[in-house]
Amino acid sequence: VQLVESGGGLVQAGGSLRLSCAASGSSVSRNAMGWYRQSPGKQRDMVAAITPGGTTNYADSVKGRFTISRDNAKNTVYLQMNSLKPEDTAVYYCNAYIFGSAYWGQGTLVTVSE
């Protein structure tokens, strides 16, 4: 299983970004998929997740601002991030949980300036 993130970058506070996670080796529609983030000196925390049935879950800090979705035809998971805040600055990682094993992408850096 390979996960490749893209879409990170520098954005001003209040702006938007959309992250993409292209998967190969497994179907995003059949597995629990998620986005995590990690800031320097902090642990990696779940941001958003989506189950095979389409149920979504969000960290309290991003509810109402971030949306996770997937395109089964493209085998890609997205994270739409709106109303970004400086505290959203982190490396964002795509995650797939398949038969008890966790798979990670290489991460994409999101920097939100004041």
Backbone as CSV, one residue per row, in Angstrom:
resi,resn,N_x,N_y,N_z,CA_x,CA_y,CA_z,C_x,C_y,C_z
1,VAL,0.843,-1.187,0.000,0.000,0.000,0.000,0.877,1.236,0.000
2,GLN,0.574,2.143,-0.900,1.327,3.393,-0.965,0.352,4.561,-0.928
3,LEU,0.674,5.543,-0.102,-0.146,6.740,0.034,0.718,7.947,-0.290
4,VAL,0.263,8.794,-1.184,1.035,9.963,-1.587,0.179,11.209,-1.395
5,GLU,0.622,12.062,-0.461,-0.104,13.307,-0.190,0.397,14.436,-1.083
6,SER,-0.478,15.376,-1.312,-0.123,16.594,-2.031,-1.095,17.695,-1.630
7,GLY,-0.731,18.936,-1.989,-1.641,20.051,-1.757,-1.266,20.974,-0.627
8,GLY,-0.218,20.632,0.118,0.193,21.514,1.197,0.831,22.782,0.649
9,GLY,1.065,23.720,1.552,1.690,24.968,1.140,1.530,26.047,2.180
10,LEU,1.820,27.260,1.771,1.716,28.433,2.647,0.443,29.190,2.313
11,VAL,-0.317,29.505,3.343,-1.575,30.224,3.141,-1.767,31.200,4.305
12,GLN,-2.436,32.288,4.042,-2.733,33.251,5.105,-3.904,32.771,5.954
13,ALA,-3.933,33.222,7.169,-5.052,32.890,8.049,-6.374,33.289,7.397
14,GLY,-7.353,32.405,7.512,-8.639,32.622,6.873,-8.745,31.997,5.500
15,GLY,-7.637,31.548,4.958,-7.615,30.955,3.634,-7.988,29.488,3.639
16,SER,-7.876,28.886,2.455,-8.266,27.489,2.271,-7.188,26.718,1.524
17,LEU,-7.146,25.434,1.790,-6.305,24.500,1.056,-7.065,23.181,0.932
18,ARG,-6.746,22.435,-0.120,-7.276,21.086,-0.234,-6.113,20.114,-0.374
19,LEU,-6.045,19.187,0.550,-5.035,18.141,0.506,-5.601,16.919,-0.207
20,SER,-4.723,16.235,-0.924,-5.102,15.007,-1.611,-4.206,13.867,-1.153
21,CYS,-4.777,12.676,-1.110,-4.030,11.468,-0.765,-4.370,10.413,-1.810
22,ALA,-3.440,10.187,-2.713,-3.636,9.174,-3.749,-3.133,7.835,-3.235
23,ALA,-4.002,6.837,-3.284,-3.665,5.521,-2.764,-3.434,4.535,-3.898
24,SER,-2.519,3.610,-3.656,-2.300,2.500,-4.581,-2.070,1.241,-3.767
25,GLY,-2.492,0.127,-4.312,-2.326,-1.134,-3.608,-3.520,-1.529,-2.763
26,SER,-4.457,-0.610,-2.577,-5.669,-0.918,-1.846,-6.715,0.132,-2.181
27,SER,-7.968,-0.222,-2.001,-9.043,0.691,-2.341,-9.435,1.565,-1.156
28,VAL,-9.517,2.875,-1.395,-9.893,3.788,-0.308,-11.334,3.548,0.127
29,SER,-12.151,2.976,-0.734,-13.550,2.769,-0.380,-13.742,1.580,0.553
30,ARG,-12.752,0.731,0.662,-12.872,-0.489,1.462,-12.175,-0.394,2.810
31,ASN,-11.500,0.707,3.064,-10.704,0.831,4.277,-11.019,2.117,5.031
32,ALA,-10.742,2.100,6.293,-10.819,3.320,7.084,-9.648,4.206,6.689
33,MET,-9.945,5.427,6.318,-8.929,6.376,5.888,-8.984,7.599,6.794
34,GLY,-7.838,8.229,6.968,-7.835,9.392,7.838,-6.712,10.363,7.519
35,TRP,-6.855,11.530,8.096,-5.814,12.553,8.051,-5.377,12.843,9.487
36,TYR,-4.065,12.906,9.667,-3.470,13.244,10.948,-2.546,14.435,10.718
37,ARG,-2.182,15.087,11.819,-1.209,16.160,11.706,-0.270,16.159,12.899
38,GLN,0.913,16.693,12.650,1.925,16.734,13.710,2.694,18.036,13.604
39,SER,2.723,18.755,14.719,3.507,19.984,14.825,4.799,19.655,15.543
40,PRO,5.839,20.479,15.374,7.122,20.214,16.049,6.946,20.077,17.550
41,GLY,7.495,19.010,18.091,7.445,18.800,19.528,6.137,18.243,20.052
42,LYS,5.218,17.971,19.150,3.912,17.460,19.577,3.659,16.083,18.972
43,GLN,2.693,15.384,19.528,2.351,14.072,19.007,1.498,14.207,17.757
44,ARG,1.409,13.117,17.023,0.586,13.086,15.830,-0.862,12.837,16.236
45,ASP,-1.739,13.727,15.839,-3.146,13.647,16.236,-4.055,13.468,15.033
46,MET,-5.154,12.761,15.242,-6.157,12.592,14.206,-6.864,13.909,13.946
47,VAL,-7.046,14.213,12.675,-7.770,15.413,12.271,-9.155,15.045,11.753
48,ALA,-9.189,14.052,10.869,-10.456,13.644,10.265,-10.324,12.204,9.795
49,ALA,-11.443,11.501,9.786,-11.440,10.110,9.354,-12.740,9.795,8.638
50,ILE,-12.664,8.786,7.778,-13.861,8.333,7.058,-13.834,6.819,6.999
51,THR,-14.986,6.207,7.307,-15.093,4.753,7.303,-15.495,4.250,5.911
52,PRO,-15.392,2.949,5.686,-15.854,2.428,4.391,-17.321,2.754,4.118
53,GLY,-18.111,2.852,5.171,-19.521,3.183,4.998,-19.784,4.655,4.774
54,GLY,-18.745,5.473,4.908,-18.898,6.900,4.654,-19.093,7.746,5.898
55,THR,-19.083,7.133,7.060,-19.188,7.904,8.298,-17.911,8.693,8.523
56,THR,-18.073,9.960,8.875,-16.910,10.816,9.095,-16.797,11.214,10.567
57,ASN,-15.593,11.520,10.948,-15.309,11.920,12.320,-14.229,12.989,12.279
58,TYR,-14.366,13.996,13.156,-13.425,15.117,13.139,-12.953,15.444,14.540
59,ALA,-11.727,15.942,14.610,-11.250,16.504,15.856,-12.074,17.762,16.159
60,ASP,-12.298,18.021,17.434,-13.107,19.177,17.818,-12.539,20.477,17.249
61,SER,-11.234,20.549,17.168,-10.585,21.790,16.749,-10.819,22.133,15.284
62,VAL,-11.280,21.167,14.479,-11.468,21.427,13.051,-12.922,21.278,12.609
63,LYS,-13.798,20.876,13.516,-15.204,20.702,13.149,-15.784,21.991,12.584
64,GLY,-16.488,21.847,11.474,-17.091,23.008,10.832,-16.156,23.737,9.880
65,ARG,-14.878,23.392,9.906,-13.901,24.051,9.025,-13.295,23.072,8.013
66,PHE,-13.086,21.831,8.416,-12.451,20.831,7.566,-13.495,19.795,7.128
67,THR,-13.292,19.262,5.929,-14.166,18.218,5.416,-13.329,17.137,4.749
68,ILE,-13.538,15.894,5.177,-12.875,14.762,4.549,-13.834,14.138,3.541
69,SER,-13.296,13.722,2.409,-14.120,13.080,1.385,-13.242,12.131,0.581
70,ARG,-13.867,11.361,-0.268,-13.082,10.457,-1.100,-13.721,10.352,-2.484
71,ASP,-12.884,10.067,-3.448,-13.313,9.817,-4.821,-12.896,8.389,-5.145
72,ASN,-13.856,7.491,-5.141,-13.531,6.073,-5.333,-12.950,5.811,-6.713
73,ALA,-13.413,6.535,-7.710,-12.913,6.327,-9.066,-11.436,6.702,-9.187
74,LYS,-11.044,7.718,-8.442,-9.639,8.157,-8.467,-8.828,7.515,-7.345
75,ASN,-9.497,6.749,-6.502,-8.847,6.111,-5.351,-8.060,7.139,-4.537
76,THR,-8.726,8.226,-4.238,-8.101,9.367,-3.581,-8.992,9.879,-2.456
77,VAL,-8.339,10.266,-1.385,-9.027,10.886,-0.247,-8.593,12.347,-0.174
78,TYR,-9.533,13.196,0.185,-9.265,14.637,0.236,-9.510,15.195,1.637
79,LEU,-8.852,16.294,1.922,-9.157,17.062,3.118,-9.288,18.514,2.704
80,GLN,-10.513,18.999,2.683,-10.761,20.409,2.386,-10.655,21.186,3.675
81,MET,-9.776,22.166,3.695,-9.526,22.941,4.904,-9.879,24.397,4.641
82,ASN,-10.862,24.894,5.354,-11.304,26.282,5.225,-11.065,27.038,6.525
83,SER,-11.108,28.342,6.432,-10.935,29.202,7.613,-9.699,28.783,8.410
84,LEU,-8.610,28.636,7.719,-7.389,28.140,8.358,-6.860,29.124,9.386
85,LYS,-6.284,28.564,10.433,-5.726,29.341,11.539,-4.239,29.020,11.674
86,PRO,-3.477,29.925,12.253,-2.046,29.635,12.450,-1.811,28.333,13.212
87,GLU,-2.704,28.001,14.129,-2.526,26.766,14.898,-2.783,25.507,14.077
88,ASP,-3.243,25.656,12.839,-3.383,24.510,11.947,-2.054,24.157,11.271
89,THR,-1.052,24.975,11.479,0.261,24.708,10.892,0.818,23.386,11.402
90,ALA,1.165,22.502,10.464,1.654,21.173,10.820,1.999,20.413,9.550
91,VAL,2.627,19.274,9.737,2.744,18.302,8.655,1.510,17.409,8.721
92,TYR,0.842,17.286,7.601,-0.379,16.493,7.522,-0.070,15.160,6.846
93,TYR,-0.535,14.087,7.488,-0.278,12.745,7.008,-1.590,12.041,6.669
94,CYS,-1.549,11.317,5.573,-2.667,10.448,5.204,-2.446,9.087,5.843
95,ASN,-3.532,8.473,6.283,-3.456,7.185,6.971,-4.502,6.232,6.407
96,ALA,-4.091,4.974,6.272,-5.030,3.910,5.913,-4.883,2.804,6.938
97,TYR,-6.004,2.302,7.413,-5.991,1.219,8.397,-6.558,-0.020,7.726
98,ILE,-5.690,-0.984,7.470,-6.059,-2.150,6.658,-5.713,-3.424,7.400
99,PHE,-6.716,-4.196,7.744,-6.531,-5.495,8.405,-5.575,-5.388,9.587
100,GLY,-5.799,-4.388,10.408,-5.033,-4.242,11.632,-3.695,-3.555,11.490
101,SER,-3.357,-3.146,10.297,-2.086,-2.451,10.090,-2.349,-1.029,9.632
102,ALA,-1.485,-0.131,10.102,-1.588,1.272,9.718,-0.541,1.597,8.663
103,TYR,-0.981,2.307,7.642,-0.087,2.754,6.579,-0.111,4.275,6.540
104,TRP,1.059,4.859,6.263,1.202,6.309,6.290,1.825,6.823,5.004
105,GLY,1.421,8.020,4.625,2.109,8.723,3.561,3.324,9.451,4.103
106,GLN,3.986,10.190,3.224,5.220,10.870,3.622,4.945,12.211,4.291
107,GLY,3.723,12.691,4.168,3.345,13.948,4.798,3.463,15.131,3.857
108,THR,2.643,16.137,4.111,2.704,17.386,3.350,2.574,18.539,4.344
109,LEU,3.427,19.536,4.182,3.502,20.631,5.139,2.476,21.701,4.815
110,VAL,1.726,22.079,5.842,0.786,23.194,5.754,1.250,24.279,6.713
111,THR,1.457,25.468,6.189,1.875,26.598,7.010,0.860,27.713,6.865
112,VAL,0.307,28.144,7.992,-0.690,29.210,7.992,-0.082,30.427,8.674
113,SER,0.038,31.507,7.922,0.629,32.719,8.456,-0.443,33.639,9.049
114,GLU,-0.003,34.532,9.913,-0.944,35.465,10.574,-1.577,36.410,9.562
